[in-house]
Amino acid sequence: MVVAIRLAYYGCTNRPFFHIVAIQHKRARNYQPLEQIGTFDPMPNANDEKLVAVNFERLRYWMAQGARFSRPAARLLGLSGFLPVHPYSYLAARRNRTHLETAQAQNNDNSADTENDNDKDS
Amino acid sequence: MFETLYSGLPDSKGDTLPTSTRDVERLFLNAEVQNILYRVTKLDLDKVFHVRKQHLSNPVFKLMTEAELKKNQELALELAKEKLQMPPIMNQRKTISKILAHDPDLASIDMVKYVFTDISFGVKERDRFVVVREPDGELRYAGWEERDRMMQIYFPKEGRKQIPPRMFERPELLEEVLTRQNYEFVLDVACVQYEPDNPEYHRVVYRAYAHIEQTKSYDQLRSSRHFGCLTFYLTMHKKIDNLLVDMIQRNYLADAADTIRLYHIFHPECKSRAELHTLGTEPQALELVKLFAKTDSQKQGSLELALQSYEDLHEATAQAAQ
């Protein structure tokens, strides 16, 4: 059976936390894994960082055993530089940039409108 | 390995060491320097194993033969030597500024940084990879502060705090503690909290040494692991006069001679070294100190006065013996 390297969702209410695990791919999400090879904390800390710990040596071992990555795990490791950057990461980045630009443009429009209103009042 | 990975700014100026171009690390590791610093520290078992708060437990009584007792005393001596191991004096670490990848297409992937730490087994702390993916898509090695934090999170050292003690963050609080003359406490906490090449460590420790020099309370550190480093620092900065006076007043003339030998190693161009040949092949400790007082001392008056009192005292005792 194929080994998967994926994220197992732990933590508690309003406080997610992920374990990066190597596990038989048909097992339940939080089933006892073959090995836990890291953690990912999706909530930024006081220094505005999301912390990821990965045991790259064991990761390489499981890859050698033919393990497959889940998409979130592959994206995370792509960001780390261990794997090539995932195409979905590029898409997500581009989507975020577009959203930011439209939000920026809307802000500018709003501030321009309020300026015009003020002129009309005075 | 790390030397090739990062390039950065040269050693910062400031109140580090006047000869910052000289390799302080190599000087510290010199065998003769180490011997001198060990001798000057003066192992005192009563002070090294002083009474301190411990976990409560029943006292243990052992019945031993003379031979066993002697063996255990030797073991205690070895343990004391371990406790007196000096925290190394190192140059300030250079900033890490290596970029692994520019990825402008990944800009705005997230609003915060991602910090990736390698938690493989058996890798030395200094060799571990800690990389940061910035929100603008840049992948770079983590800076020293980030590295320290990550290492403390994933491989915590006992006694080291995640957030440094407030006396290290605010200089006025450090001054308060130094005014109370808790020197050993400050230096121990600094040693546990920071790596020896951390600029923060240097700032705190050198400020403590300067304060000790002002208050002349060298004896507090004697027979502790910090005395050697204190002597090293003072000798580097050519501020050994008060220390020599203190040693003479306590009849540690051999230590005074050792300190002057250290001075000669650090400052080979000094006048007293040039005139060393006048004393003959095996100079007496007293004569060496007198020569130093004549030539290189910055507080000639007080040093000669101390020497005078020492001589008078010893003449008096010699006469009394007769």
Interface residues (C-beta under 8 A of the other chain):
Chain A: G38 P44 N47 D48 E49 K50 L51 V52 A53 V54 N55 F56 E57 R58 L76 L79 S80 G81 V85 S89 Y90 A92 A93 R94 N96 R97 L100
Chain B: L100 A101 D103 D105 L106 A107 S108 I109 D110 V112 K113 Y114 V115 F116 T117 D118 I119 S120 F121 F129 V131 V132 R133 G137 L139 E146 R149 M150 I153 Y154
